[in-house]
Amino acid sequence: MDSSQSLKSLKQIKTTTTKDDPRFKEEDQPLSPMARLFHEPGSNVYIISMLGCNTKIKPDVIKQNLVHSLLRHPRFSSLQVTDKETGNIKWVPTNVNINNHVIVPEIDPNIEFPNKFVEDYISNLSRSSIDRSKPLWDLHLLDIKTTDAEGTGVFRFHHSLGDGLSLMTLLLACTRQASDTDALPTLPVYKHSTYIKVTSFSSVLVMLWNSIVAMMMFVCTVLFLKDTETPLKGSVGVENRPRRFVRKSVSLADVKVVKNAMNVTLNDVVLGVTQAGLSRYLNRRYSEIAGVNKTNHHDKKDFIPKDIRLRATFFFNLRATTRIHVSLWVWV
């Protein structure tokens, strides 16, 4: 189906809007405090998601599916308009031209380094923002074969549209199972966690004490504690610099082997790998600052200064989500 037919379908969706339609309920509603935060200077945050395809990308098919899925949600077919009198930002429904959101660049199929091209393309997306005269999302379809995909789709969402879990659920709701093209994908059912076991009164006291210390450290961090100056800490204006996205495929079976051997969760393994990676990066950078050659690393393996203070933020999903709803998503 061509793009003109997609736009025709889109018009049909808009002309059937009723008071029961979620777009109507969203109209003129102010952005949530969290959504407004992502429009503050220095916090203009975008979420970039990469999807590899096992088959050649068909842009017309994707556009048509987006018209009947993504565009039905008010956040993806509404503008964020600032009220001149109050300064509040509100959702205002608008007609969406799908061709303004789905970008298909012309790419030489015989390009020498396709993987690097994809990484460079995604990095360049961090140099620009989405025009606020249209809903704050776009999809870039890179029809080029890489080592792990026949084509790559790059979604870019402004973080004010929703949080990570909501957007992941939304993308999954736009897909179907390979074995049953009419069925939504399924999510794993999580068992009740047994990670924290309260076995005695003393364990309760330890848990309360750790909670109090963590809260005190949080307050101190907000008031006066600062991060140690390290190669990880960016200087003023770092939020305006382009990002570099590096992809690495890891076997889930290998991750599960580590999980089972250590009796932890998958998230624990991933977090441990991330911590180890950051530690090795800091060690390498500090060895370069110390002017130590790689051949001399055997003399002193740890170049990281002692008592470094680093802050990190981790988000946990507390929603009991066990299935995907086509018409219901939770947003910030």
ROFITOR-457490 format. One record per atom (N, C-alpha, C): residue in one letter; x, y, z. Coordinates in pm, whole numbers, plus 50000, padded with zeros to 5 digits. Atoms other than C-alpha are relative to their C-alpha. Layout:
<nodes>
AXYZ
...
</nodes>
This chain:
<nodes>
M500844988150000
M500005000050000
M500885012450000
D499154988250010
D501435034049905
D499665010150109
S500164990349893
S501735064750127
S498705007649989
S501264992850015
S498645081949978
S498854992250063
Q501025008349938
Q496515052650089
Q500145000250151
S499784999149856
S498125054450432
S499395012750055
L500544987249955
L497175091050462
L498484999949993
K501445001250009
K493645083050346
K499454992750121
S500415007449882
S493375057550625
S500105008550125
L499824991249886
L494715083050870
L498855009850011
K501124990749998
K492005108050771
K498734993350049
Q501185007149955
Q489375081650829
Q500024998350152
I499895001349855
I490695076851180
I499625013050067
K500274987249936
K490505113951256
K498535003949990
T501394995750017
T487005119351119
T499044991950084
T500895008049917
T485585092051345
T500285002150149
T499704997149860
T486875107751668
T498735003750075
T501174997349917
T484215107951943
T500455003850140
K499664996449863
K484035118552305
K500584988450078
D499445011649934
D484925083152401
D501414996949952
D498675002450055
D488105084552191
D501055005650095
P498974995149908
P491275087852402
P500615013249956
R499464987250047
R492415116752181
R499165011650054
F500884989549949
F489385136852294
F500275002650148
K499744998549858
K490125130152660
K501355006550026
E498664994649983
E493755140252613
E500085014749961
E499944986650056
E492925173152440
E500055010650111
D499804988949908
D494105204152628
D500384995550141
Q499535004649870
Q495335182552915
Q501465004350017
P498614996049980
P498555195953070
P500934988050009
L499015010549984
L501745175553061
L500204997250149
S499725003649861
S502565156853381
S501285006950046
P498764993849951
P505295171153606
P501264993249945
M498835006950052
M507715144053489
M500215003149852
A499884996850142
A506945151153123
A500535014249981
R499514986150009
R507515188553180
R501485000950034
L498594999949961
L510845180853345
L500904997449880
F499185003450116
F512105166453015
F500025011149895
H499904988350086
H511605200452853
H500835011150064
E499184990149934
E513755219053104
E501385000849934
P498664998750059
P517115232852982
P500974989950063
G499085010149952
G519735205653007
G499364986450022
S500705012749980
S517065178453034
S499154996549879
N500755002850122
N515835177252676
N500404986049952
V499565013950015
V516005139252669
V499194992849893
Y500645008550100
Y515265116052379
Y500354985550028
I499785014449992
I514915078352381
I500214994849858
I499715005850132
I516505060452085
I500014984950013
S500115014549997
S515615024352017
S500314994449862
M499595006150127
M517205002351748
M499374986149987
L500635012950026
L515364972851594
L500604994149873
G499455006950116
G517094948251361
G498964990949938
C500985008150073
C515024930451095
C500704988349930
N499465011850068
N515624895450960
N499684999949852
T500374999150141
T513994904750627
T500155014549954
K499884986650055
K514164934650395
K498865008850050
I500994990649948
I512334965250523
I499065004549887
K501014995150093
K509074974750345
K499355012450059
P500494987749937
P508425011450429
P498495001949991
D501434997950015
D504865012250288
D499194991550097
V500695008849905
V503804982650502
V500125005550141
I499774994549866
I505334998450812
I499165012550022
K500814987849987
K503625031850746
K498544996650023
Q501405003749986
Q500245015350706
Q499724994250138
N500185005749867
N500684995651028
N500065010750108
L499914989249902
L501715026951217
L498735008350004
V501264992550006
V498565044651099
V498934993450085
H501045007349929
H496435017551255
H500434995650139
S499545004049867
S498495013051570
S500545012050077
L499354989349925
L500875040251688
L499205012949998
L500704987150011
L498835069651559
L498655000050068
R501265000449927
R495755057751742
R500185004850144
H499754995349864
H497435067652067
H500155015249999
P500004985350003
P496895104652155
P501375006250013
R498694993949983
R500495110652260
R500775001049868
F499255000550126
F501755101951911
F499275007149886
S500714992150100
S499175122851727
S499565013350058
S500304987249937
S499225153951945
S501255008550009
L498924990549982
L501355184951965
L500135003750147
Q499794994649867
Q502865198652283
Q500115015149987
V500124985650024
V501785235052282
V500105007450133
T499824992049879
T502885260852539
T498975011250004
D500984989349981
D500125283652671
D500745012950030
K499274987449986
K501365319352635
K499675007150131
E500414993149878
E499415331552939
E500524993150126
T499615007349879
T500155304253192
T501384993749990
G498725006650019
G503305289353042
G499934984950010
N500165014649992
N501875254253082
N500034993949861
I499965007350127
I502435228652807
I498824990349998
K501195008350011
K499295210852687
K500074991149876
W500155008950116
W498455182052454
W498915005449909
V500974995250098
V496705194152139
V499994990349882
P500075009550112
P495515167451888
P500205007049866
T499734994550132
T496605173151528
T499914989049896
N499945009750110
N496415156451188
N501464996949970
V498635004450015
V499555136251130
V500244995149858
N499535005050129
N501305131650797
N501074989750029
I499105010749964
I502955098050840
I501355001249930
N498754998450074
N505575107050578
N500955009850067
N499134990849927
N506875134650807
N500684993250119
H499455006949884
H507675108851074
H500804987549963
V499265011750045
V508965079050877
V501015004449895
I498924995450088
I512315087850717
I500734988049942
V499305010850069
V513835064750458
V501145006249918
P498894993950074
P517275078150358
P500494991049887
E499405007650110
E518875067750030
E501414995850039
I498735005649954
I521785044850111
I500604991549890
D499295008350096
D524385029849882
D500084985650053
P499995013849949
P523854991949919
P501404993950004
N498645005450006
N527544986149842
N500975007650090
I499154992449910
I528815008150122
I501004990750068
E498915008749957
E532134995150255
E499854995250144
F500125003749860
F531444995450630
F498575002850047
P501404997549965
P527684991550687
P499765001450150
N500194998949855
N527954986351063
N500385013850051
K499564986749959
K529895018551107
K499045010749949
F500964990450053
F527445036850882
F498795001150090
V501184999949913
V524525026551104
V500335006950132
E499614993549875
E526415037051419
E500165015049981
D499844985750026
D527345070551262
D498655006849981
Y501334994350026
Y523765076351148
Y499265002350132
I500694998749872
I522365069851494
I500655010750087
S499304989849924
S525045091551653
S499615014049953
N500384986950053
N524105120251422
N498615004250043
L501334996549951
L520515118251547
L500065007750131
S499884993049872
S521755130351885
S500435014649982
R499604986150025
R522915162651720
R498815009149974
S501174992050037
S519405174051632
S498804996650087
S501245002149929
S515985177451790
S498854998849900
I501185001150084
I512545169851653
I499225013150005
D500754987650011
D510585200051532
D498714998950081
R501185000649915
R507865208151788
R498725003749928
S501214997550078
S505465217151508
S499314986949961
K500615013050024
K504725179751487
K500204991550125
P499775008849885
P504405151351742
P501454995650009
L498565001349976
L507785144551898
L500474985549990
W499475013450023
W508705111051747
W500294998549851
D499775003550140
D510135097251424
D500624986149993
L499485013350026
L511235064351273
L500885000649876
H499055000050111
H514295060551050
H500234985649956
L499865013550055
L514385029950824
L501274999449916
L498715001250066
L517925020850722
L500044986949923
D500055012050084
D517674996450432
D501414996349956
I498635004050027
I521204983150455
I500324987850084
K499695012549931
K522484948850549
K501255001650086
T498865000049908
T524744946550854
T500304985650039
T499605013649962
T526374916851023
T498904992550072
D501045006949923
D523274909451232
D498585003449957
A501354996550043
A520314923351034
A499985003549852
E500204996250140
E518944928250683
E499655014849988
G500354985949996
G517754962850781
G499845004350145
T500074994849863
T517594985351088
T498985011250008
G500944989249971
G514765006351224
G500445007350125
V499564991949886
V515665035051457
V498855009050042
F501044991649942
F512865049451670
F500645010850085
R499554989149912
R513415083251830
R498765006450062
F501134994349926
F510955094752098
F500525010750095
H499704990849891
H511035125452316
H499504993750129
H500305007149875
H511035113352675
H498695004850063
S501274995249946
S507965134552753
S498824991749952
L501095008550050
L505885109652551
L499724988450094
G500205011249909
G506385082452810
G501314994650052
D498785006049947
D508825061953011
D500394987949918
G499455010850081
G510905033252884
G499104987849991
L500855011850001
L508585005052987
L498755002349916
S501204997050078
S505545022252837
S500284999449851
L499674999950143
L507285027452504
L500334985949952
M499725013950038
M508554991452501
M498694992249983
T501285006750010
T505024979052567
T499255004449876
L500674994850118
L503695001552294
L500564993949872
L499395005950118
L506194988452040
L499624985349986
L500415014050005
L505364952652134
L498554998649957
A501415000550039
A501664960452093
A499815002449851
C500054997750145
C502444970751734
C500504987849922
T499465011950065
T503884936051660
T499074988150023
R500775012449984
R502494900851631
R500974988350007
Q499165011849989
Q503834866051697
Q500304994349861
A499635006050127
A505704848851414
A499174987549972
S500785012250017
S503734816751476
S498515002649980
D501424996450014
D500364834751485
D499935014949974
T499944985950040
T500164867651295
T498855008250055
D501124992849939
D496894876751472
D500145001350151
A499845000249854
A498224871851826
A501095009750043
L499004991249942
L500064897152039
L501134991850062
P498915007049931
P503484887552177
P499684998650149
T500265002549858
T503474873852530
T501195004750083
L498974996049906
L505404885952830
L500194989150104
P499775010349898
P507054862953085
P499285003450130
V500664998249871
V505194858053410
V501054999050109
Y498984999749896
Y507384868153700
Y499484993550129
K500365005949873
K507334847254013
K500295009950112
H499754991249887
H507234863954351
H501464999150040
S498574999649972
S510734875154435
S500294994750140
T499545004949870
T512534857154714
T501395005650030
Y498664994449987
Y515594879454689
Y500225005550141
I499904994649865
I514864896955023
I499244990750094
K500635009149907
K514164872455303
K500135005650141
V500024995249863
V513144885355643
V499824987850090
T500035012549923
T514004856355872
T500045002350150
S499904997649856
S514494873256209
S499835014950029
F500134986049960
F514074905356406
F501255007949965
S498754993150031
S517734913756350
S500075003849852
S499994996850142
S517274911955972
S499105011949970
V500884988450015
V514404936756004
V500745012750039
L499234988349957
L516664960656195
L501065003749898
V498994997350102
V519394957055934
V499375006749879
M500684994250115
M516934964655655
M499595014550028
L500384986349964
L515614995455840
L501215009250006
W498794991949990
W519135007755913
W500545003449861
N499524997450136
N520215003955549
N499095010049927
S500934990750064
S517085022455438
S500225014150051
I499774986849942
I517765051155679
I501295006149947
V498724995150052
V521405053855569
V499865004149855
A500184996750141
A520385053255202
A499245013149985
M500764987650007
M517835080955263
M500865011950040
M499134989149957
M520375102255451
M501035003449892
M499044997650106
M522925097755172
M499345007049881
F500734993450108
F520295107854918
F499815014850031
V500204986049961
V519495139855110
V501325007749994
C498694993450004
C523195148055150
C500475002249858
T499614998650140
T523755142054781
T499285011749936
V500794989050057
V520965166154690
V500515013450052
L499644987349939
L522225192754932
L501445004449971
F498624995250011
F526015193254913
F501004989949945
L499015009550051
L527755160754815
L500115001049849
K499764999250144
K529295161754470
K500784987749954
D499235011050056
D530685135254241
D501485003549993
T498574998150020
T534425130754229
T500275002949853
E499644996850139
E535995145653919
E500704988149938
T499465011750068
T536555115353699
T499765001549849
P500264999650144
P536685108753323
P498544997249964
L501415002550027
L533035098053354
L499145012450016
K500794988149973
K531885132053475
K500195010349890
G499934990450110
G531045155853194
G500125014350050
S499884985949969
S531855192553192
S498715007349963
V501194992050031
V529335220753147
V499744999549849
G500375000750140
G527465216852819
G500124986249940
V499835013550053
V528065179552789
V498714994749941
E501285005050050
E524335174352730
E499775003849854
N500184995650139
N524695192252394
N500954992949903
R499055006950086
R527445169752263
R499374987549939
P500575012050063
P526685141252020
P500374987550078
R499775012849934
R526375106352161
R500514989749900
R499545011250083
R527965074652033
R499354987350051
F500715012349962
F525945042452034
F500784988049945
V499255011950039
V527855009852030
V499154987850036
R500845011849979
R525964977051990
R500874987550017
K499315012749978
K527054943152114
K498964989350031
S500955010949978
S525054910952088
S500614990050099
V499565009549898
V525284887852388
V498994988650005
S500885011749994
S523884852652407
S499254999850133
L500805000849878
L520994850852654
L500304987250077
A499665012749934
A521974814752723
A501245001750088
D498804997749920
D525404826452843
D499685008050126
V500404992049884
V523804852353070
V499294991350103
K500725008849907
K521534825653217
K500944990450072
V499015008749934
V524534803253287
V500595007150121
V499454992149889
V526054830953501
V498945001950109
K501114997949905
K522664837853664
K499804987650088
N500245012349926
N522174801653762
N501194996350089
A498815003449922
A525764797153880
A500115008550126
M499884990849888
M525554827454110
M498705001650078
N501304999449933
N521874823054206
N499515014450015
V500474986150003
V520964858654107
V499025001449885
T500944997550109
T518614875053858
T500755004249874
L499404995350125
L519234884153495
L500455014550012
N499644986049982
N519224920853592
N501305001450080
D498764999649921
D521954913853850
D501214997349912
V498885003250089
V524154898453581
V500315011849909
V499804988550090
V523624927453341
V500605011750075
L499464989149920
L524264952653617
L501464997550035
G498615003249968
G527454934353714
G500915002149880
V499214998050122
V528684934553354
V500205015049975
T499904985450019
T527934971853332
T501015006150097
Q499064994849900
Q529814979053655
Q501434996249965
A498665004550036
A532774958353540
A500525007949879
G499594992350117
G532824976553206
G500425014250037
L499654986449956
L532805010753373
L501315000050079
S498785000849921
S535524999653613
S501234998449909
R498885002050093
R537764987553329
R500275012749920
Y499834987550074
Y537115019853138
Y500755010250085
L499324990549912
L538115041153437
L501454996050022
N498635004749978
N541175019753498
N500895003449881
R499234996950121
R542305024253137
R500265014949989
R499834985550010
R541705061853143
R501005005250102
Y499074995449898
Y543575066653470
Y501424995249970
S498665004550038
S546465045753339
S500585009049892
E499544990650103
E546645069153037
E500405013350062
I499664987549931
I546585099353269
I501334998750073
A498745002349928
A549425083953469
A501174997849905
G498945001850098
G551365078953145
G500614986250003
V499505013649992
V551675041553195
V499724993049869
N500185007550123
N552205020652884
N499254987050027
K500775012449985
K550024990352824
K500914988350039
T499085011049970
T553094968152848
T500394999650146
N499624999449860
N553644979853205
N498834997750095
H501175001749916
H550124972053328
H500144988750101
H499865011149907
H551324940453497
H500605004550132
D499424995049876
D553174961753754
D498925004750097
K501094995049917
K549944977753879
K498724999249920
K501215002150077
K546604965353757
K498925010350031
D501054990749960
D544454990253950
D500575014150007
F499554986050003
F545025026753860
F498925009650051
I501104991549957
I541715039453995
I500285005350140
P499774994449866
P542145063454291
P498984994650100
K500885004949895
K540625052954621
K498965010750036
D501064991249946
D537435067754771
D499365008649892
I500744992950104
I535875078054440
I498514999250031
R501454999649975
R532245088754482
R499285002249867
L500784999250124
L529975081854186
L498544997650032
R501445001949981
R526205085354176
R499404994049873
A500685006350112
A523975064353956
A498514998850033
T501445001349983
T520235062153903
T499534987349932
F500555012450055
F518445029053852
F498495000450012
F501465000250001
F514815025853754
F499524985650005
F500565013449986
F512804995653858
F498535000349962
N501405001350036
N509494984453715
N499254993150114
L500805005449891
L506984979253998
L498614996149954
R501335003350050
R504014972953770
R499894985049978
A500245014450018
A502534938253767
A499504997449859
T500385001650140
T502514936553387
T500314985949953
T499815013650048
T501954901553256
T499484998049859
R500485001150136
R500304908452922
R499935013849937
I500014987550076
I500084935052652
I498575003449963
H501324995250039
H496934955452604
H500165009149879
V499884992050123
V496424970352257
V499615014550025
S500564986549986
S494455000452377
S500295006350136
L499754994649868
L495865006052725
L501495000050029
W498604998849964
W499325019252808
W500115009650115
V499784991349885
V500645035553124
V501095010049965
W499084989450042
W502415068753075
W500375008650117
V499564990849896
V504335093853280
V499135012349998
</nodes>
